């Protein structure tokens, strides 16, 4: 308690001596030649960030649905919550990339819009996995379109294209294959065992 009072007194003395703690430094004038993303590629990047956030919210809705006590499929819930986190991280990484390229000094307020989730209930796990596969296909196509845009004229953003191809597209393709495999296995189990097949498959996701 004594240390706290002493610290507060010290701050009061410093504040009285130097006035209010306000940053009054002017923004220095430096060249902006390094900020060169001013074409359709920049617009495409902002669109892709929104696509990743949209996918994250949809996966979040899926996870929430399968977490309901009336549905109680913890394996599916965990899978979709994990996917929601991954999509959110993808969006964050693209934001970080724009920051590295000097593109977040303005226009930040409209960078991300909170999406409206179109679907919030599913008949079974297979229909949810099918929607998840469609969602991944949509995101993959959006990334491919962004790559094509950023490879075109008047600029060719080699670094960004390499980043999108080597990191994002690679992960998307693996993700699509994983979901397709799970969907195939689940449908086979449901064809032979019905709801029991879904119940057993859910346990493999934990």
N, C-alpha and C positions, 0 to 999 in steps of 0.2 A: 504493500500500500504506500509505503514511504517512497519507494522508487517511482511509482506511478505519479505521485504528487510532484516529485522532483522533476520528472520528465515534462509534465504539463507546465510547470513554472519556467523551465528552460525554453519550451516552445513559445510561451508568452513573451519572454524577453527577446527572443530572436525575431518574432513577428513584429514587435514594437520597434526594433532596431531597423529592420529591412522593409517594413510595410507588408502589404498583402502578398501572399504567395501566388502570383499570377504570372503566367508565361506571356511575356510581351515581346518575345523575339520575332522579328520579321522572317517570313519564309525566304530563304536565299534563292537567288536566281541562278539556276544551272541549266545546262542544255537538256532539251527533251528529245534529242535525236535517238536516244536509246529506247524510247517508248514508241515502237513502230507497229503495234497491232491496231490498225485503224481501218481495217477492211472488213469484208464479210466473215472472215475467220474469227474476229473478235465477237461479232454478233452470234456466230455459231457456237462459240464457247459459252456464252451466256445462256444460250438456249439449252446446251447440253447440261449445264449445272442444274437448270430447272427440271430437265428430264430425270436426272439422278434423284432429285428431291421428290419428284412425283412418284417414282418407283419406291422410294423409301417409305413414303406415307401409305402406299398401297400394301406393301409387305407388312407394315405395322398394323394395318386393319386386318390382314390375314392372321397374324399372330394373335391379335386380340380376340378374333372370332374363335379360334381353336383353343383359346385359354378359358372360354366360358365353361362354367360348371355343367351346363346342359350339353356341351359338346365334348369337352374333356379329352383332347388329343394333345398331350404335352409335347410329343415328338414333333408334330407339325408346327405347334406354337413356337417351339425353340428354333426350328428351322427357319421360319418366316421372320422371327425377331432378329435372328442373326443376319438374314438377308437385308432387312431394313437398316441395320447398323452398317453393313458393307456399302449399301447404296448411298447412305448419308456421308460416309467417309469418302466415297468417290467424288461426291459433290464438293466436299471440303477441300480435297486435293486440287480440284480444278480452280477453286477460289484462290488457293495458295499459289497456283501457277500464275494466275492473272496478277496477283500481288507482286510476284517476282518480275513480271514483265511491265510493272508500273501502271497497271490498268485499274487500280482501285482507289485512285485519288478523287474520283467523282462518279456519280451514277451508281452508288452502292445501295441506295434505298430501294431501288427497283431491281436489284440483282436477283432476289429470290422472292417468289410469291407463294403463300401458303396454299397448297392445292386442295381441291375438293375430291375426296375419295369416291370414285364412281360405284364401287361394289363393296359390300360389307358382310355378305353372307354367302355360304357355299353349301351345296347339297352333300358333298363328301370331300375327302382328301384328294381324290383323283381330279375333281373339277378345279380345286385350288391349285394343284400342281400344274394343270393344263393352263390356267390363267397365268401362273408364274412363268411358264415357258414362253407364253405369248408376250409377257412383259419384258423378259430378257431379250427376245427377238427384236422387239421395238427399240430397246435401248441400244442393241448392237447395230441396228440399221442406222440409228441416229449418229452413232460414233463413226460409222463408215462414211456417212454423208459429210460429217464434220471433217474427216480426214481428206476427202475429195476436195472440199472447199478450201482447206488450208494448204493444199498442194497446188492450187490454181493461181492464176495471175490476178492482180499485179504483184502480189507477194507470194513467196513460197516459204512457209514457216517450217523449215526442215526439223528444227529441234522439237517443236510441238507435235508434228506428224510422227516423228520417231517415238515420242513419249506416248502418244495415243495408241499407236500400233503395238509397241512392245509391252506396254503395261495394261492399258484398258481393254484393248481388243483381245489380247491373250487371255485375260481373266474372263471376259464375256463368253468366249468360245468354250472354255473349260466349264463355265457355269451352265451354259445351255446343254452341254453333253451330260452333265451330272443330273440336271433336272429331268431330261429325257429318259435317262436310265432309271431313275427313281419312279417315274410315271409308268414306264413299261413294267417294272417289277410289281408295282402296286396293282395295276390293272390285272395282271396274271393272278395275283393272290386273291383279288376280289372276284374274279371269274370263277374260281374254284371254291372259295370259302366265304364269299359275300362280306358282310360287315365284320365278321371275325378276321378275315384277311386284312382289312384296313386296321383293325385293332392291333394285330400282330406286327404289321408293317410300321405302325406308329412307334412301337417299342424299339425298332431298329434305328430310329432317328435320334434317340436319346444318347 
